[in-house]
Structure formats: structure tokens, C-alpha cells
Amino acid sequence: MDFRPILMIVGSLLATLALVMCVPALVDAVHGNPDWQVFAASAGVTLFLGVAMALTATTGVRNLTIRQAFLMTTLSWVALTIFASFPFMFSERALSFTDAFFEAMSGLTTTGSTVLTELDTLPPGILLWRALLQWLGGIGIIVMAIAILPMLKVGGMQLFRMESSDQSSEKAMPRAAQIASTIGVIYLVLTMIWSGAFWLAGMDGFDAVTHAMTTIATGGFSTHDSSIGYFDSVAVDYVASAGMIVGALPFILYVKMLQGHFMALPRDPQVQWFLSTVAAVTLVTAAWLWLDLGEAPAEALRLATFNVVSIITGTGYATDDYSLWGHFALPIFFFIMFIGGCAGSTTCGIKVFRFQILYAACSTQLRHLLHPHGVFIPHYNKQPISDEVIISVLSFFFVWFLGFTVLALGLGFLGLDFVTAFSSAATAIANVGPALGETGPASTFQHLPDSAKWLMSIGMLLGRLELFTVIVLFTRAFWRN
């Protein structure tokens, strides 16, 4: 394998990360916080190594082989996480490497789990750095979903190959770059819009910008220990809910809308299923809060809307400790952790389109049982679903739940109780953020043993990169000539 193109891409990403580090360095310098020196030094080291790696490739990257793409994707996320952890290690909080890596991985994978406490007393540079990591991770996963995963045929993502482009031709990379740049502009504009909306809803400028970045990225890092609940504002809750839903929809459809296809978003079956699911779960949860816990209807709808949207999109914000909402609410929040948003969005989880394909395949199988001699073909978005896609999706479901099971058993082996182990495994591999039990929305992951944090970090990486992208690197066939 020729590693030079891989090193060039990883080096370029590290150089970009170094430039982003300069932003919190400047903010801390303006506020007179000595951590600006930590960010400046980290940026210098990251930039030096990034440029050195990029210079190893004398020619530009036009096409990557399948094996190079697999390795580049995983190596990029791991390398960025290692260097992104430097500010956490050497800042005034002086986190251990385990905690710093966990926090950086949680940020870049937009998980939102944290080991930091007393966020209200942290300097602005670290708070901004956490938000920037999630913002970068959000746009990174969108680009990966449209440019890399369809080519790798991971978990049925080949359904979303870019139109009018042949992935094996030299037109694939320029086409991907063009779409990625357009989506980047849309992503930035949406962040600016939600910054203004949060500011109008009552946040100060710093909180508005940081929360806009983590909302559109469906990340969930906040600048306060109480998360969004700190603001205790109906307007903030609904602005955040709308932002999380916008981040959970396919960004490629936003591009189509700009091209004049204004009905591309509302007519997409994945969007329809996702919004219908959110509405149904929200109404059921609101009814439970109203009828069983005695909340006023308006307050019940507000609590249900925000927290359901936050968990189902994998954002992880919280306005209330939903683990105290009763026995019916707990399984609801546990199971919606798995769903995620739409393919090509900033969300994680299994993704809605895979449930649609599984439903179509099951419906077809039932028809075959009733009419053995009939010919029935499953469809998605009015297009027939190939056997290859169905097998890919079924394989993804199997590996996803196998990974979840292994993570849960591993956390249980390390001493976590049943609820904490199972929900922490789910929140890691689904990249949600808060779990249940001892790691619920009112707590952090600080008290977990280091071994559990490393196990969860692996789970976050697996979930963010759709499992197969990482697992394939550990097969013998991958490294054979």
C-alpha cells in the first residue's frame, strides 16, 4: 500500500486543526488567561507535524484505493483526537491523557459525553475548544458520508452515491470536493443563523456561538453544568430543538434545495420517517408527563420535545433529569438512543434509512410466505433495493448490536452496574452523550475507571465511523497484497 496519499490527507487535517487551535488561544489571550500559551504551543507542534506529514506526498491526491480510504478514515480520526487532547492535558485543569483523549474523542465524534465538571468556572478558551471540536466533527462526518462511505459500501451507504459521478473515475474526487465545499458554506450559514437565534432568545454572545456550533453539529457540549437547562427558557429550548432537527436532516438535500428543487427535503422518505418518529415519541412522552407526573400540558410538551429530540438525534443536551420521569420514560429514552437521524447528517446511531430498508425487506419476506410463487421486490425511495444493499444493512445491524453487547459486557466486567453499563455502551456506540444510572444527564463520566473510559472511546470511534470502517483494518485480508 502506498501510504503517501494517506499521510498527506492526515497531515493536511492536522494543519487545519492547528489553525483552529489559534482561535481559543486568541480568546484566552484577550481575557488574560494563561492557557493561551498552551493552545499556541499545541498549535505549533500540531502544525509542524501536520506539514511534515503532508510534504511526504510529492503529488496531489486524485484517487484513493478502497484500502487507502479505509485506513485514511480511521487514522484521521485517531490522529486528530490525539492532538486535540493536548490543550486538555496542559491547560489549568491538567487532565490525564486518558481523560483528555476521552474528552477529545467525545468532541470530534460529536458524542457529548464529558469528564469535565464545574464547567461554569472554566476559562473561555477550553469551552470554545470543546465547541469547535464538535463543530469540526459534525462537518467531518457529513463529508465522509457523501464522499467516503458510499465508495466503501459500508452498511448500505452505497445507496447515497453522488449522482452523475463514477466513483472509479477521476471525476469522483473533484465532484466530492465541490459538494463538500457547498455543504461547508451551508453548515457555516446555519451556525450563524442559530447563533443569532440563541442570542435573540436571551443568551450572551459567547454562549450563543458555542451552543450554535454544538447544536447544528448535534454534539451536545455546553458551557454550563446544567446544560441548556441553565437558561430555563422556553425560547432557548425550542430554538435548540429546531437546530438539532436541522442538523439531523440530510445536508445533500439542502444543496438540492439551493439548486431549485425546493420539495427535495419534504418529499424525501427518510425525512418523513424521521420527523414522524420524532413527533410520535414526543407526543407519547408528553402525554406520560402530563397524565402520570402531573405536568402542565405546555410544560410537558416543552420537556418532551427538547429531550426526545436531543436523545434521538444523539445531541445529548438536557433540561431535566429524564431518568427520574418514571419507569415508562426510561425504556423510551434507552431505545431512541439507537435511532439517530438521517444519512448525510451530523447525527450518529443506526440511521433512519436502515430501519426503512429492514422494514421493506421484512414486508417482502412476509409476502413471499403468503404467496410463495409471487415475485416481490423491496423498494426504497421508489427505487428497487438490491440484494447487496440488504445484505450490507443486515450485516450492519448484526455488527452494531454485537459491538453494543461486547461494550456492555466489558463495562459490566469493569464493575459498572447493569443500567450504567448497558446505557453507557449504548451512548458510546450511538454517540449520544448522557446515559442512564450513574452516568445520567445529571452526572458525568469522570468517576469511571480509566479502562472503562478507553473502552468507551473505542465505542465512540466505532459508532462514528460506522463500525466496518474500523473493524476491517483488523482482518488479515486487508493487509494481504
Secondary structure, DSSP 8 states (H G I E B T S, - for coil): ---HHHHHHHHHHHHHHHHHHHHHHHHHHHTT-THHHHHHHHHHHHHHHHHHHHTT-SS------HHHHHHHHHHHHHHHHHHHTHHHHHSTT---HHHHHHHHHHHHTT--------GGGS-HHHHHHHHHHHHHHHHHHHHHHHHTHHHHT-TTGGGG--TT--TTSTTHHHHHHHHHHHHHHHHHHHHHHHHHHHHHTT--HHHHHHHHHHHHTT----SSTTGGGGT--HHHHHHHHHHHHHHTS-HHHHHHHHTT-TTTTTT-HHHHHHHHHHHHHHHHHHHHHHHTS---HHHHHHHHHHHHHHHHTT----SS-GGGS-TTHHHHHHHHTTT---TTSS--SS-HHHHHHHHHHHHHHHHHHH-TT-----EETTEE--HHHHHHHHHHHHHHHHHHHHHHHHHHHTT--HHHHHHHHHHHHTT----SGGGSTTS-STTS-HHHHHHHHHHHHHHHTTTHHHHGGGSHHHH--
